[in-house]
Structures are given as C-alpha cells and as structure tokens.
Amino acid sequence: MRTQDASSATPAPGRRAEIARFLVGGASTTLVSWALYLVLLRWLPYVVAYSIAYVAGIAWSYFANTLFVFRRAPSVARAALFPLVYLAQYLAGTVLLMILVDVLHAPKAFAPLAVIVLTLPLTYVLSRHVITANPRPDHDAEGKPR
C-alpha cells in the first residue's frame, strides 16, 4: 500500500505563488463586485443586485485570472468557457445566499462575503482548469499555432 507523507499535501512553491495570486485577484473581484452590490442594493432587491454585480465581476475576474493569476494570454476560447466557471459558482452561491439571508437571517449586505469564501475552492479549481487547459491541441499553451 502506498503512503503519503505530509509534504506531498502542500503545494509546490510555484503553485503556492499561483494560489496567492488567485487570492489577490479574487480579493479585487470581491471588492469590485461587493461595492457594486451595495450601490445597487439601495434600489433593487438583494437577489437582483447580487446578480448584476456578479455578472460585472465575471468580466473583471476573467482578466485578473488570465493575466495576473495564471499568466496566460487572453483568448476567445478561454473567454467563451470562463463564464461556465461562474455559472457553477453562481448557482451554488445563490442557494447559499438565500439560505444565509432567508433561513439564517444573515445581514443582506454581508452575506455575499460568506458566499465568496464558501465557494472559493470550487472557483479556483474550475478557473485553473479553464484558463490553463489547452483548448486546441494544434496550438501551444498561449493559443499560438504550432
């Protein structure tokens, strides 16, 4: 039987740096989205405000993740797939938001922050897959023809 030592559970230095950049990029996305959510919350129901802020955050996040986190060139193929990451996060996040606000009576202004923390692992794994996967085998990792 194969055993696993404790060091194999920790990410390699390059991966740790990538995760740190992901957290910074995610923090910037969070601040932009949350600020927009708070502004919209003055006039709109919380789920509508959340939805609009969420969509705006996708565009911000695509460029933050592509250019800063995973250090890839933007591509049409990646941009087309990237919203699927956030569709999965949105569905999970909306259910969590409604549970937090309607069942647990969390404040509407702060519940999205908890949603972000709870969906962070899902978002990292899916973002990494979409942005670093080579969508065209006849092209290199940067999307250039071989």
Secondary structure, 3 states (H helix, E strand, C coil): CCCCCHHHHCCCHHHHHHHHHHHHHHHHHHHHHHHHHHHHHCCCCHHHHHHHHHHHHHHHHHHHHHHHHCCCCCCHHHHHHHHHHHHHHHHHHHHHHHHHHHHCCCCCCCHHHHHHHHHHHHHHHHHHHHHHCCCCCCECCCCCEC
